[in-house]
């Protein structure tokens, strides 16, 4: 009988021990994660990385830990390591849209634009994602940078359906219309930008340039003078002065 009990103890002890060890690891991982978040909020990136790295060692099955580690590596400009950790988070949870957005943003920084857009579109397909306008804006910027102006326009307009007063969407639409030689439409978007932010110098300069191209010198002069008034020591101010010289 004693032998039987002893054998049972031998049989059950390892499972009990593993369970306790596992629970202890999960608890320690959470403590490291919480500490890492505090460091991240303080922008103490080295300390944050160390804590999140300990968290994934203690609990390698938690996608949140890889996600914040990826974010930290991205802030440290170690983009390859950031991608690796975002991918680990997604392997554990393919529906983790925050991690997918992090991966896409990092891929865009690495100039892997097609891959980035592909990942962002997967985020848009998630009906539970809370900030689709941000994803549309990211996609629009990626298309703009790669020269796909039609697709960029589509996604900037998608942003404006959520936020009609989104400054940079109006401004970038102005840039697109200007590139396409549609100076009247460019002026409309730049005017919307300065209505939202009267001190937004690039939009005033854009208005000045497009009025100049439309031969509306009075309006162009007003906008270039506004650029000089708002930001007298900038490169745009220097360019505005050159335009004013041309119109004398």
Backbone torsions as a table, in degrees:
resi	resn	phi	psi	omega
1	UNK	NA	-44.6	179.2
2	UNK	-62.1	-38.3	-179.9
3	UNK	-63.5	-40.1	-179.9
4	UNK	-63.2	-46.4	179.4
5	UNK	-62.0	-41.5	-179.9
6	UNK	-61.8	-42.8	179.0
7	UNK	-65.6	-37.6	177.4
8	UNK	-63.2	-40.6	178.9
9	UNK	-64.2	-40.3	177.6
10	UNK	-62.4	-35.9	-176.9
11	UNK	-72.7	-41.6	-174.3
12	UNK	-88.3	-24.9	-174.9
13	UNK	-59.4	-46.1	-179.2
14	UNK	-60.0	-41.1	-179.4
15	UNK	-63.9	-42.0	178.9
16	UNK	-63.9	-43.2	-179.5
17	UNK	-63.4	-44.2	179.4
18	UNK	-61.9	-41.6	-180.0
19	UNK	-62.3	-45.0	179.8
20	UNK	-65.1	-40.2	179.1
21	UNK	-64.1	-41.7	179.7
22	UNK	-62.7	-46.2	179.7
23	UNK	-63.0	-39.3	177.7
24	UNK	-64.0	-39.4	178.5
25	UNK	-64.4	-41.0	178.9
26	UNK	-63.0	-42.2	-180.0
27	UNK	-66.2	-43.4	178.9
28	UNK	-65.1	-38.2	178.8
29	UNK	-60.8	-42.6	179.5
30	UNK	-62.9	-39.5	178.6
31	UNK	-64.4	-42.2	177.7
32	UNK	-65.1	-39.9	179.2
33	UNK	-62.1	-47.6	179.9
34	UNK	-62.2	-41.0	177.9
35	UNK	-64.3	-40.3	179.3
36	UNK	-62.9	-39.3	178.9
37	UNK	-62.5	-39.4	178.3
38	UNK	-63.9	-43.5	177.9
39	UNK	-64.1	-39.1	-179.2
40	UNK	-63.9	-41.1	177.9
41	UNK	-63.6	-29.9	178.4
42	UNK	-87.4	0.6	-176.6
43	UNK	62.1	26.9	173.8
44	UNK	-89.9	81.1	-165.9
45	UNK	-71.2	-37.0	178.7
46	UNK	-62.1	-44.8	178.9
47	UNK	-66.9	-38.9	178.4
48	UNK	-62.2	-45.2	179.2
49	UNK	-59.1	-42.8	-179.0
50	UNK	-62.1	-43.1	-178.5
51	UNK	-69.1	-43.6	179.9
52	UNK	-66.7	-34.0	177.3
53	UNK	-64.4	-38.8	176.5
54	UNK	-66.8	-36.3	179.9
55	UNK	-62.3	-44.2	-178.4
56	UNK	-71.6	-26.3	175.3
57	UNK	-69.9	-39.8	-179.4
58	UNK	-74.1	-36.0	-177.7
59	UNK	-139.5	84.5	-174.6
60	UNK	-76.3	3.0	-177.3
61	UNK	-107.6	14.4	-176.3
62	UNK	-107.9	110.3	-175.6
63	UNK	-64.1	-29.3	-179.3
64	UNK	-59.6	-36.1	-176.1
65	UNK	-68.8	-39.9	177.1
66	UNK	-68.2	-34.7	-179.7
67	UNK	-62.8	-49.3	-178.7
68	UNK	-70.5	-29.4	175.6
69	UNK	-67.2	-39.9	175.3
70	UNK	-61.6	-43.2	178.3
71	UNK	-60.9	-41.5	-179.6
72	UNK	-66.0	-43.8	177.1
73	UNK	-61.3	-37.8	178.6
74	UNK	-63.4	-43.2	177.8
75	UNK	-64.3	-29.1	177.4
76	UNK	-83.1	2.6	-178.6
77	UNK	63.3	22.2	172.0
78	UNK	-96.2	79.5	-167.9
79	UNK	-72.9	-30.7	178.2
80	UNK	-65.2	-44.4	177.5
81	UNK	-66.0	-35.4	177.0
82	UNK	-59.6	-47.7	179.6
83	UNK	-59.1	-43.1	-179.3
84	UNK	-58.5	-42.8	-177.0
85	UNK	-74.8	-37.2	174.7
86	UNK	-61.9	-39.3	179.4
87	UNK	-66.8	-36.0	176.6
88	UNK	-64.5	-40.4	177.3
89	UNK	-61.1	-41.7	-178.1
90	UNK	-72.9	-29.0	175.9
91	UNK	-65.2	-37.8	178.6
92	UNK	-76.0	-32.7	-179.7
93	UNK	-144.4	92.2	-177.9
94	UNK	-62.0	-16.7	-179.7
95	UNK	-94.9	12.7	-176.4
96	UNK	-82.6	87.3	-172.6
97	UNK	-67.8	-30.8	177.3
98	UNK	-62.2	-43.0	178.3
99	UNK	-67.0	-36.4	179.8
100	UNK	-67.3	-38.4	175.8
101	UNK	-64.2	-40.8	176.7
102	UNK	-60.9	-42.8	178.2
103	UNK	-62.7	-46.5	-178.9
104	UNK	-61.7	-43.4	-179.5
105	UNK	-62.8	-39.1	179.5
106	UNK	-69.9	-40.1	176.7
107	UNK	-61.5	-37.6	178.7
108	UNK	-64.4	-40.6	177.3
109	UNK	-61.5	-35.7	179.4
110	UNK	-80.2	6.5	179.2
111	UNK	67.0	20.4	175.3
112	UNK	-95.1	67.7	-166.2
113	UNK	-66.2	-43.6	-178.3
114	UNK	-61.2	-41.5	177.8
115	UNK	-64.7	-40.9	-179.7
116	UNK	-61.6	-47.4	-179.1
117	UNK	-62.4	-40.1	178.3
118	UNK	-59.1	-43.3	179.7
119	UNK	-68.6	-41.0	179.0
120	UNK	-63.1	-36.6	179.5
121	UNK	-66.7	-30.3	174.2
122	UNK	-66.4	-36.0	176.6
123	UNK	-65.0	-42.6	179.2
124	UNK	-61.3	-27.7	179.9
125	UNK	-75.5	-7.8	179.5
126	UNK	-87.8	107.5	-176.5
127	UNK	-68.1	-13.8	-178.9
128	UNK	-92.4	-7.1	-177.7
129	UNK	-68.8	132.1	-167.9
130	UNK	-83.5	-16.6	-173.2
131	UNK	-128.4	59.9	-178.6
132	UNK	-62.0	-28.7	180.0
133	UNK	-62.9	-34.3	177.9
134	UNK	-65.9	-39.3	179.9
135	UNK	-68.5	-42.0	176.1
136	UNK	-58.7	-41.4	-179.5
137	UNK	-65.4	-42.2	177.9
138	UNK	-61.6	-44.8	179.8
139	UNK	-63.7	-43.0	179.6
140	UNK	-59.5	-44.8	179.5
141	UNK	-62.7	-39.8	179.5
142	UNK	-64.7	-42.9	177.6
143	UNK	-64.8	-40.2	179.5
144	UNK	-62.0	-45.2	-179.5
145	UNK	-63.7	-31.3	-178.3
146	UNK	-90.8	-0.8	175.7
147	UNK	88.4	6.5	177.9
148	UNK	-88.6	83.1	-170.3
149	UNK	-71.5	-34.3	-179.6
150	UNK	-64.9	-45.1	179.5
151	UNK	-68.7	-36.1	176.2
152	UNK	-61.1	-44.6	179.0
153	UNK	-59.1	-43.8	179.9
154	UNK	-57.1	-44.3	-175.2
155	UNK	-80.2	-30.9	173.0
156	UNK	-64.5	-39.5	177.2
157	UNK	-66.0	-32.1	175.9
158	UNK	-64.9	-39.3	176.3
159	UNK	-59.7	-43.8	-175.5
160	UNK	-67.9	-20.4	173.9
161	UNK	-68.0	-31.9	176.8
162	UNK	-83.0	-44.5	-176.4
163	UNK	-133.3	92.5	-177.3
164	UNK	-59.9	-22.1	-179.1
165	UNK	-104.2	31.6	179.1
166	UNK	-75.9	107.1	-171.2
167	UNK	-54.1	-54.1	-171.7
168	UNK	-71.9	-25.7	175.5
169	UNK	-67.5	-44.3	176.3
170	UNK	-62.4	-44.6	-178.2
171	UNK	-62.1	-45.6	-178.3
172	UNK	-69.8	-31.5	172.3
173	UNK	-63.1	-38.6	175.4
174	UNK	-59.3	-43.1	178.2
175	UNK	-61.5	-41.0	-179.3
176	UNK	-65.1	-46.8	179.4
177	UNK	-61.9	-37.4	178.1
178	UNK	-63.9	-43.9	178.3
179	UNK	-60.3	-33.5	-178.8
180	UNK	-87.3	5.0	178.4
181	UNK	76.1	14.9	179.6
182	UNK	-97.4	75.6	-169.1
183	UNK	-68.9	-33.8	177.0
184	UNK	-62.7	-45.5	179.6
185	UNK	-67.1	-36.2	176.9
186	UNK	-60.3	-44.6	179.3
187	UNK	-60.5	-39.5	179.3
188	UNK	-59.8	-44.1	-178.9
189	UNK	-70.8	-40.3	177.7
190	UNK	-64.3	-37.2	177.8
191	UNK	-64.7	-38.2	176.0
192	UNK	-62.9	-37.0	179.4
193	UNK	-63.2	-45.7	-177.6
194	UNK	-76.8	-17.9	171.9
195	UNK	-69.8	-38.6	178.4
196	UNK	-71.4	-41.8	-179.6
197	UNK	-139.0	100.2	-175.3
198	UNK	-62.9	-20.5	-177.6
199	UNK	-100.2	14.6	-177.9
200	UNK	-81.6	95.7	-171.1
201	UNK	-59.7	-45.2	-178.3
202	UNK	-56.9	-34.7	179.4
203	UNK	-72.0	-37.9	175.2
204	UNK	-61.6	-42.0	178.7
205	UNK	-64.9	-42.4	177.4
206	UNK	-59.3	-41.4	176.3
207	UNK	-61.4	-45.6	179.7
208	UNK	-58.2	-46.7	-179.4
209	UNK	-62.2	-44.1	-176.2
210	UNK	-74.2	-34.7	172.5
211	UNK	-62.8	-39.0	178.0
212	UNK	-60.8	-43.9	179.6
213	UNK	-66.7	-29.5	178.2
214	UNK	-86.5	3.8	-179.9
215	UNK	62.2	31.4	174.6
216	UNK	-100.3	78.3	-169.8
217	UNK	-66.5	-39.0	-179.1
218	UNK	-58.6	-48.5	-179.9
219	UNK	-66.3	-38.7	179.5
220	UNK	-62.3	-44.8	180.0
221	UNK	-59.9	-43.2	179.9
222	UNK	-59.8	-42.5	-177.5
223	UNK	-71.5	-41.5	179.3
224	UNK	-66.3	-37.1	176.3
225	UNK	-65.4	-34.4	177.0
226	UNK	-66.2	-39.1	177.0
227	UNK	-58.6	-46.9	-178.6
228	UNK	-65.0	-38.6	179.6
229	UNK	-66.4	-43.4	-174.9
230	UNK	-76.5	-34.5	-174.3
231	UNK	-145.5	71.2	-169.2
232	UNK	-64.3	-22.7	-174.8
233	UNK	-104.3	14.3	-175.7
234	UNK	-93.3	166.3	175.4
235	UNK	-64.6	-36.4	178.2
236	UNK	-64.2	-35.8	176.8
237	UNK	-63.8	-41.5	177.4
238	UNK	-61.9	-41.5	178.8
239	UNK	-67.1	-37.9	178.7
240	UNK	-61.5	-40.5	178.8
241	UNK	-62.4	-36.5	178.4
242	UNK	-64.8	-41.5	177.5
243	UNK	-64.0	-41.2	179.9
244	UNK	-63.0	-36.4	176.8
245	UNK	-62.7	-39.7	180.0
246	UNK	-63.7	-30.1	-173.9
247	UNK	-94.1	4.3	178.4
248	UNK	-71.5	NA	NA
